[in-house]
Amino acid sequence: MQEYISQQHRVLLPAEQIYAVISRFDNLTPALADRVEEWQADEERCSFKAKGFTVKLRMEERIEPKHVKIVGDEGGVPMDFAFWIQLHKVSEYDTRLRLVLHIELNMMMKMMIGGKLQKAVDQIAEGIANALNGVRPA
């Protein structure tokens, strides 16, 4: 399995407050419903369309306030992967956030999309941190 780790980002909120948001898919509805097609979410699962494909995800593990682990749900993603959103509390209002993606890719796929996956993981981590810090996209 390959591992892609984002850069660490500083979020000026308590880890518990960030965890409360990221530990439920339905909390992401206001941020994502207008950005993806056919967004549906409850606490444990979400689904949406991306480039014509249906993506289904589920929360597999939650350790408050340290991390959530997200995996593909049945019938949703044709690859074996796990995605962690990790939080590290530095002080009361200083939390470091990073993403870790473990994904099973054959050598050809790794060569074709490995760099794109690293870039995507970095962009997603930065986007989450900016949204939590109240930074509007440019």
KEFI-747157 format. One record per residue: y, x, z of N, C-alpha, C, O, CB in turn; residue in three letters. Coordinates in pm, whole numbers, padded with zeros to 5 digits, always signed. Last residue first. Glycine has a CB too. Example, Ala and Ser with C-alpha at 12.3 -4.5 7.8 and 13.67 -1.06 7.14 Angstrom:
2
-00225+01285+00708-00106+01367+00714+00003+01290+00787+00114+01341+00804-00060+01408+00572SER;-00569+01319+00780-00450+01230+00780-00330+01320+00780-00332+01424+00846-00447+01131+00905ALA;
END
This chain:
138
+03214-00952-00297+03328-00921-00385+03322-01000-00513+03409-00986-00599+03331-00772-00417ALA;+03120-01168-00024+03086-01087-00141+03207-01067-00231+03293-01155-00241+02972-01151-00220PRO;+03268-01133+00303+03248-01213+00182+03213-01122+00064+03267-01013+00052+03376-01297+00150ARG;+03137-01072+00617+03199-01009+00499+03167-01095+00377+03051-01125+00351+03148-00862+00478VAL;+03017-01148+00855+03126-01231+00802+03199-01170+00685+03311-01210+00654+03224-01259+00909GLY;+02798-01020+00943+02926-00966+00988+03045-01045+00935+03159-01013+00967+02938-00823+00945ASN;+02604-01161+00805+02608-01174+00951+02739-01121+01008+02785-01170+01111+02491-01101+01013LEU;+02663-01069+00546+02674-01212+00578+02685-01232+00729+02766-01313+00776+02553-01289+00522ALA;+02608-00794+00574+02743-00840+00541+02763-00987+00576+02867-01025+00629+02772-00817+00393ASN;+02330-00805+00629+02423-00748+00727+02566-00795+00700+02637-00833+00793+02417-00595+00723ALA;+02237-00920+00390+02214-00988+00518+02313-00937+00621+02374-01016+00693+02069-00966+00567ILE;+02320-00721+00204+02367-00859+00194+02351-00937+00323+02440-01011+00363+02294-00931+00083GLY;+02173-00498+00289+02320-00495+00292+02378-00635+00287+02475-00665+00357+02373-00411+00176GLU;+01914-00595+00239+01954-00556+00375+02106-00555+00388+02160-00605+00486+01897-00416+00410ALA;+01931-00630-00039+01905-00745+00048+01949-00714+00191+02013-00796+00256+01754-00784+00045ILE;+01971-00366-00127+02072-00469-00153+02054-00590-00063+02152-00647-00014+02065-00512-00299GLN;+01730-00240-00045+01860-00194+00006+01969-00301-00012+02049-00324+00079+01902-00065-00066ASP;+01547-00389-00196+01537-00389-00050+01669-00344+00013+01715-00403+00111+01421-00295-00003VAL;+01633-00319-00457+01640-00458-00411+01635-00467-00259+01709-00544-00199+01525-00538-00472ALA;+01576-00044-00463+01715-00090-00479+01730-00232-00427+01829-00264-00360+01758-00082-00628LYS;+01297-00057-00439+01377+00013-00338+01522-00033-00343+01584-00059-00240+01369+00166-00358GLN;+01235-00199-00672+01204-00257-00542+01285-00190-00432+01336-00257-00343+01054-00245-00511LEU;+01312-00016-00866+01382-00146-00859+01356-00212-00724+01446-00276-00669+01336-00238-00973LYS;+01126+00186-00823+01269+00213-00802+01349+00085-00788+01443+00078-00709+01325+00296-00915GLY;+00887+00041-00894+00907+00102-00763+01053+00127-00730+01099+00092-00621+00832+00232-00755GLY;+00825-00057-01147+00920-00133-01063+00947-00073-00926+01024-00130-00849+00868-00271-01044ILE;+00669+00136-01289+00760+00046-01360+00865-00016-01267+00982-00025-01305+00682-00065-01427MET;+00514+00270-01103+00602+00346-01190+00708+00257-01255+00822+00298-01273+00520+00417-01298MET;+00378+00052-00992+00462+00137-00907+00561+00216-00991+00678+00228-00955+00374+00233-00824LYS;+00236-00040-01211+00342-00124-01154+00435-00042-01067+00557-00063-01067+00281-00240-01072MET;+00060+00181-01240+00149+00141-01349+00266+00058-01297+00381+00082-01333+00072+00063-01456MET;-00080+00182-00994+00003+00296-01033+00103+00259-01142+00219+00301-01138-00085+00411-01080MET;-00044-00139-00831-00123-00036-00898-00027+00072-00949+00094+00054-00946-00207-00097-01016ASN;+00068-00228-00506+00097-00213-00649+00002-00111-00709-00029-00009-00647+00245-00170-00672LEU;+00127-00408-00230+00015-00347-00301+00047-00347-00450+00053-00452-00513-00119-00423-00273GLU;+00386-00340+00002+00336-00416-00114+00227-00337-00184+00234-00214-00195+00451-00449-00213ILE;+00610-00376+00255+00479-00318+00224+00422-00403+00112+00412-00525+00125+00381-00314+00351HIS;+00940-00325+00333+00851-00398+00244+00724-00316+00225+00730-00200+00184+00918-00428+00108LEU;+01179-00362+00576+01064-00281+00536+00973-00371+00452+00934-00479+00496+00988-00221+00660VAL;+01523-00346+00658+01411-00418+00598+01303-00318+00561+01331-00206+00519+01457-00499+00474LEU;+01732-00337+00950+01674-00277+00830+01557-00361+00784+01500-00438+00861+01630-00132+00857ARG;+02007-00325+01168+01915-00407+01091+01861-00325+00975+01936-00251+00911+01983-00536+01041LEU;+02131-00276+01490+02099-00214+01361+01988-00296+01295+01889-00332+01359+02055-00062+01379ARG;+02396-00413+01674+02255-00421+01639+02235-00356+01503+02313-00378+01411+02204-00569+01639THR;+02618-00452+01912+02588-00354+01808+02438-00353+01786+02361-00301+01868+02641-00212+01847ASP;+02690-00580+02149+02741-00629+02021+02726-00527+01909+02812-00517+01821+02888-00668+02035TYR;+02536-00436+02347+02547-00583+02348+02590-00640+02212+02533-00738+02165+02645-00627+02455GLU;+02371-00176+02156+02448-00223+02271+02464-00374+02256+02410-00433+02163+02589-00150+02280SER;+02150-00161+01991+02214-00038+02035+02296-00067+02160+02291+00008+02258+02303+00023+01923VAL;+01854-00308+01901+01973-00329+01983+02026-00195+02033+01958-00125+02108+01942-00424+02102LYS;+01731-00347+01591+01733-00251+01700+01864-00267+01776+01972-00244+01721+01716-00104+01648HIS;+01518-00541+01388+01643-00532+01462+01629-00430+01574+01527-00427+01643+01684-00671+01519LEU;+01377-00592+01066+01372-00527+01197+01511-00518+01257+01609-00491+01188+01310-00388+01185GLN;+01194-00786+00875+01335-00769+00907+01336-00718+01050+01300-00789+01143+01419-00905+00890ILE;+00927-00708+00657+00979-00713+00793+01131-00707+00791+01189-00631+00714+00921-00599+00878TRP;+00686-00831+00452+00828-00799+00455+00876-00815+00598+00867-00924+00654+00909-00890+00356PHE;+00396-00769+00264+00453-00810+00393+00595-00753+00398+00620-00642+00353+00366-00758+00515ALA;+00173-00862-00005+00288-00794+00052+00321-00847+00190+00279-00956+00228+00409-00809-00040PHE;-00004-00895-00292-00023-00881-00148+00095-00801-00093+00115-00685-00131-00160-00811-00115ASP;+00110-01123-00542+00090-00987-00493+00072-00990-00343+00127-01076-00274+00208-00895-00532MET;+00188-01375-00640+00058-01319-00683+00031-01176-00637-00061-01112-00687+00050-01323-00831PRO;+00302-01626-00431+00333-01491-00482+00201-01423-00517+00111-01414-00432+00416-01407-00376VAL;+00195-01898-00393+00334-01865-00415+00363-01731-00479+00441-01725-00573+00402-01869-00290GLY;-00051-01989-00304-00001-02039-00431+00140-01996-00465+00200-02051-00557-00007-02185-00431GLY;+00025-01944+00037-00072-01984-00064-00006-02039-00189+00083-02125-00182-00167-02087-00006GLU;+00298-01710+00087+00218-01826+00126+00125-01864+00010+00145-01819-00103+00309-01947+00166ASP;+00366-01373+00171+00351-01476+00069+00261-01587+00120+00161-01562+00186+00295-01416-00061GLY;+00538-01314+00486+00435-01287+00386+00436-01398+00282+00497-01503+00301+00294-01275+00453VAL;+00740-01156+00727+00730-01262+00626+00625-01220+00525+00622-01104+00482+00867-01290+00557ILE;+00817-01101+01057+00733-01056+00946+00710-01175+00854+00665-01281+00898+00597-00996+00997LYS;+01095-01003+01252+01015-01110+01193+00938-01049+01077+00986-00959+01008+01104-01232+01147VAL;+01184-00830+01560+01155-00841+01417+01090-00974+01382+01038-01046+01467+01066-00728+01373HIS;+01317-00846+01822+01295-00720+01751+01268-00733+01601+01323-00656+01522+01182-00648+01813LYS;+01361-01004+02053+01454-01011+01939+01439-00890+01849+01540-00835+01803+01599-01022+01988PRO;+01060-01155+01945+01201-01172+01982+01247-01061+02074+01174-01027+02167+01222-01308+02049GLU;+00865-01132+01686+00877-01065+01815+01025-01069+01852+01105-00994+01796+00821-00916+01810ILE;+00661-01315+01478+00795-01306+01534+00786-01236+01670+00708-01276+01756+00860-01447+01549ARG;+00481-01347+01175+00491-01290+01309+00638-01287+01350+00726-01260+01269+00429-01147+01315GLU;+00493-01494+00943+00361-01460+00997+00370-01411+01141+00278-01432+01220+00294-01354+00911GLU;+00650-01741+00766+00666-01650+00880+00527-01621+00934+00453-01713+00968+00760-01711+00991MET;+00602-01751+00410+00583-01805+00545+00607-01696+00649+00587-01577+00624+00441-01865+00560ARG;+00692-01854+00075+00686-01756+00183+00659-01826+00316+00687-01945+00332+00817-01676+00192LEU;+00665-01883-00267+00638-01949-00139+00618-01841-00034+00539-01748-00051+00512-02042-00148LYS;+00819-01929-00573+00792-01833-00467+00773-01911-00338+00856-01995-00303+00908-01727-00454VAL;+00766-02008-00906+00777-02060-00771+00735-01953-00671+00628-01893-00684+00692-02187-00753THR;+00957-01883-01178+00835-01876-01096+00862-01934-00958+00968-01911-00900+00785-01731-01085PHE;+01201-01879-01308+01099-01972-01355+00970-01973-01274+00883-02056-01300+01067-01940-01493GLY;+01354-01701-01157+01319-01668-01295+01201-01751-01344+01112-01700-01413+01286-01519-01308LYS;+01243-01862-00880+01315-01742-00921+01265-01703-01059+01146-01675-01077+01296-01624-00818ALA;+01248-02138-00666+01215-02085-00798+01305-01966-00826+01425-01969-00801+01231-02194-00907LYS;+01103-02162-00335+01215-02169-00429+01167-02117-00563+01059-02058-00572+01339-02088-00378PHE;+01015-02233+00004+00978-02214-00136+01104-02230-00221+01198-02299-00183+00868-02316-00181SER;+00910-02149+00338+01013-02183+00240+00953-02167+00101+00853-02097+00082+01141-02094+00256CYS;+00809-02214+00681+00783-02187+00540+00906-02217+00454+00992-02297+00491+00665-02270+00492ARG;+00887-02268+00950+00781-02171+00922+00769-02126+00777+00725-02014+00750+00652-02229+00963GLU;+01099-02457+00951+01101-02342+01041+01007-02231+00996+01042-02113+01002+01065-02386+01181GLU;+01145-02520+00602+01136-02568+00739+01132-02443+00826+01161-02334+00778+01008-02661+00761ASP;+01290-02564+00278+01256-02482+00394+01237-02565+00518+01302-02667+00537+01363-02378+00418ALA;+01353-02518-00065+01300-02605+00038+01259-02518+00155+01201-02411+00137+01179-02690-00014GLN;+01531-02489-00364+01513-02437-00228+01461-02546-00136+01518-02655-00131+01645-02379-00172TRP;+01563-02510-00648+01461-02587-00576+01429-02531-00437+01313-02526-00397+01334-02592-00658GLU;+01703-02191-00716+01661-02322-00762+01555-02381-00669+01469-02309-00618+01608-02315-00906GLU;+01962-02034-00519+01830-02035-00584+01795-02178-00624+01852-02274-00571+01721-01975-00489VAL;+02212-02084-00415+02191-01958-00488+02056-01951-00559+02039-01869-00650+02203-01842-00394ARG;+02237-02303-00256+02315-02302-00379+02288-02180-00466+02337-02172-00579+02461-02309-00347ASP;+02066-02232-00041+02041-02354-00118+02116-02356-00251+02062-02406-00350+02079-02475-00037ALA;+02140-02009+00116+02057-01992-00003+02044-02113-00093+02012-02098-00211+01924-01950+00039LEU;+02301-02073+00336+02331-01953+00260+02258-01946+00126+02308-01885+00031+02297-01831+00342ALA;+02189-02309+00445+02329-02307+00401+02363-02187+00312+02447-02198+00223+02419-02308+00521PRO;+01911-02217+00493+01945-02317+00392+02092-02313+00352+02120-02314+00232+01911-02454+00443THR;+01840-02058+00700+01893-01991+00582+01938-02089+00473+01996-02047+00373+01790-01898+00526LEU;+01720-02212+00888+01853-02161+00920+01919-02095+00800+02041-02079+00797+01844-02061+01035ASN;+01465-02249+00786+01562-02359+00769+01704-02317+00809+01800-02381+00766+01520-02479+00852ASP;+01328-02018+00863+01372-02032+00724+01477-02141+00708+01569-02128+00627+01253-02063+00635PHE;+01394-01838+01151+01364-01973+01100+01416-01983+00957+01534-01959+00932+01428-02085+01190ARG;+01482-01591+01227+01344-01628+01265+01304-01768+01220+01193-01813+01247+01329-01619+01415SER;+01748-01537+01176+01647-01489+01080+01505-01535+01111+01417-01519+01027+01650-01339+01075ILE;+01886-01659+01398+01912-01698+01259+01795-01661+01169+01747-01745+01093+02040-01632+01208VAL;+01787-01533+01624+01787-01680+01619+01808-01730+01477+01754-01834+01439+01895-01737+01712ALA;+01848-01265+01567+01709-01310+01565+01701-01462+01553+01617-01514+01479+01636-01263+01692TYR;+02122-01268+01614+02072-01242+01480+01929-01294+01467+01895-01359+01368+02077-01090+01448ILE;+02118-01315+01890+02188-01410+01801+02140-01392+01657+02120-01490+01585+02341-01390+01810GLN;+01984-01091+01987+01929-01225+02012+01991-01328+01918+01922-01419+01872+01952-01265+02159GLU;+02154-00879+01925+02025-00889+01856+01965-01029+01871+01903-01081+01778+01926-00784+01910ALA;+02501-00967+01894+02383-00942+01977+02254-00961+01897+02246-01050+01812+02383-01035+02101PRO;+02685-00807+01626+02640-00927+01698+02524-00888+01789+02456-00788+01765+02598-01041+01598LEU;+02758-00642+01401+02835-00650+01526+02811-00782+01598+02904-00857+01627+02984-00632+01497LEU;+02527-00439+01249+02573-00577+01262+02637-00591+01400+02578-00556+01501+02454-00680+01243VAL;+02466-00177+01031+02521-00216+01161+02570-00361+01154+02645-00398+01063+02637-00120+01202ARG;+02165-00092+00866+02300-00150+00862+02341-00197+01001+02260-00250+01077+02306-00267+00762HIS;+01967+00157+00711+01998+00081+00832+02143+00033+00824+02231+00107+00780+01976+00168+00961GLN;+01811+00116+00393+01903+00186+00480+01928+00097+00601+01914-00025+00593+02036+00224+00406GLN;+01468+00000+00373+01611-00005+00343+01688+00093+00431+01636+00145+00530+01666-00146+00362SER;+01167+00115+00247+01247+00096+00368+01394+00101+00331+01439+00194+00264+01213+00205+00476ILE;+00858+00043+00121+00998+00059+00083+01082+00023+00204+01069-00087+00258+01035-00030-00042TYR;+00532+00152+00065+00630+00110+00166+00770+00142+00113+00797+00253+00067+00604+00180+00303GLU;+00221+00052-00081+00346+00126-00084+00442+00067+00018+00435-00051+00053+00409+00123-00226GLN;-00118+00083+00000+00000+00000+00000+00125+00088+00000+00132+00187+00073+00000-00095+00121MET;
END
